Amino acid sequence: NAGVMQNPRHLVRRRGQEARLRCSPMKGHSHVYWYRQLPEEGLKFMVYLQKENIIDESGMPKERFSAEFPKEGPSILRIQQVVRGDSAAYFCASSPLAAGTGNEQFFGPGTRLTVL
Amino acid sequence: AQSVTQLDSQVPVFEEAPVELRCNYSSSVSVYLFWYVQYPNQGLQLLLKYLSGSTLVESINGFEAEFNKSQTSFHLRKPSVHISDTAEYFCAVSGDNAGNMLTFGGGTRLMVKP
């Protein structure tokens, strides 16, 4: 059973460009979370999605950031008009939310975004 | 609202010495507690978790953590560390409602020296 997959692993963008980060959850998992890890900091929650629905986006910046999890295909985190402050590691996690799992989340390897 | 505090940003220790990484949390609801480990340039791996039952939980590689409700703590311990334990360790908490996101502490960098 493959784990959570993220691509690309490394992404370099110039200021003003768009960044698209992809996440394929573990097989059988229908819940996806995105977290951001700024340099020398812990992970901060951004958004929680189920198939075709955004459940909680309380951690998402109000502008330039969006996320989706379509019926088919991976979840996408999109950052428009990137700025240097967007440079970070972005982690995706998935969860089966089966009863008794305590919301255990399985993390992907992350995408490291560098904005020049 | 929930929060997690890891008091020590870095913990240097010699190989084969014991170590404790501290974690305190605050929450208005019952919680689940987790420790994740992150090796350099890698993602997070679950080390151990407390959901219910026995307050002492163990991992397969010798770590253990004890849930202390009165002190709202979930400290991580290992009686004898190895060089390969060098990594960043994150304590995290989630509410007992399915679907709640994880709230992470700032992390503790464990540096094991020979």
Interface residues (C-beta under 8 A of the other chain):
Chain A: V4 H31 Y33 Y35 E41 G42 L43 K44 F45 Y48 I55 D56 G59 F91 A93 L97 G100 G102 N103 E104 Q105 F106 F107 G108 P109 G110 R112
Chain B: Q6 Y32 F34 Y36 N41 Q42 G43 L44 Q45 L46 K49 L51 F90 S94 D96 A98 G99 N100 M101 L102 T103 F104 G105 G106 G107
